[in-house]
């Protein structure tokens, strides 16, 4: 007996991949996202296929996921402002 495939909607798949829902949507629009399947009127992702896709595309996913965090400027705390909060 075949085991049923675990299907995930786009929100669940984006959480699994560690990217924002909009990022997954954009990937699909550009034709570079993970494969998905249409059931009725909705798109679903098969968990095993997501795992395979992630193992092949992990560096690209990590670069996209953390792009904003990596490019954000770091705040430095000057000694004068630090002492103002230590009263």
Secondary structure, 3 states (H helix, E strand, C coil): CCCCCCEECHHHHHHHHCCCHHHHHHHHHHCCCCCCEEECCEEEEEHHHHHHHHHHHHHHHHHHHCHHHHHCCCCCCCHHHHHHCCC
